[in-house]
């Protein structure tokens, strides 16, 4: 997880094309997540901590964060994204697919860095994971589903049935559920 967090910060800094630490105007970062959840909160907190520890960004001195949670509501995520555009933040960090989609729909000009997005292509965020293009980039949390199924079969060789629980209305859940049958 720590490597993922550090990679995210490198991507954030590259996307920001920021002024050096100590510049007159602080960098304005809008951070949005779909819900408060320990894993998503860890990404949010890791962003703040790494930017401070590694790059010397001090909150309310040379960087200003606006942390927002949509509390599970996509309409609220859209409102938050529009607020960030109106506030003219320098960069939007979106944590989870619905907030990343809201941010991408709200602006084509402000850099957006996402995390906790399983399949950025299926979510319509990027055209290619290696060359995302546009103003959106980030890191995926796709799990190796095929390897997990192999492990389950290894650990439970007598099991006859396997099932998954997923949300048919959430693209990450559908993509992960279909993963073993997808080409590639």
C-alpha positions, 0 to 999 in steps of 0.5 A: 500500500505504501508503494501505491501511495508514493506512486500516487504522489509522484503522479500528483506532483507531475500532474500539478506542474507546481511552483516550487515550495515557498511560492507566493500562492499556495497550491489548491488541492481539491480531494474528493472521495465517494465515502468515508472508509478506512481504505479510502481514508488511507489514500487521502491521509497518505496523500497529505502525509507524503506531500508533507514528508517527502516534498515539504508541503505544509498545509495552509502555508504552501498547500491548501486542501479541500477534503470532501466526501460525497457520503455515497451519493453520486449527485453530491460527488457531481456537486463537489466536482463543480465546486472544485471547478468554481473554486479554481483548484490547481488539481483534483484528487479523486478517490474511487470511481464515482468521484473520479467520473464526476471530476472528469465530467466536470472539467477538461482543464484541471488536472485530475489524479485518481486512486482506488479505481479498478478499471479506468478504461471501463469507467471512461476515465482514460483511453489507455492505462499507459498513455491516459491522455487528456487531463486525467491520470492515476493508479488502478487497484485492479486485483489479479482475480484469475490468480485469486481464483487459482489460489481458492481452487488450490486451498479448497480443491474439493469445493464445487461452487464459488460465488462472488457478491457484487453491485451490478450498478457499479462498474468496478464491481462488474468488471472485477466479476467478469475479469476471469472471462475477459481477454488479455 
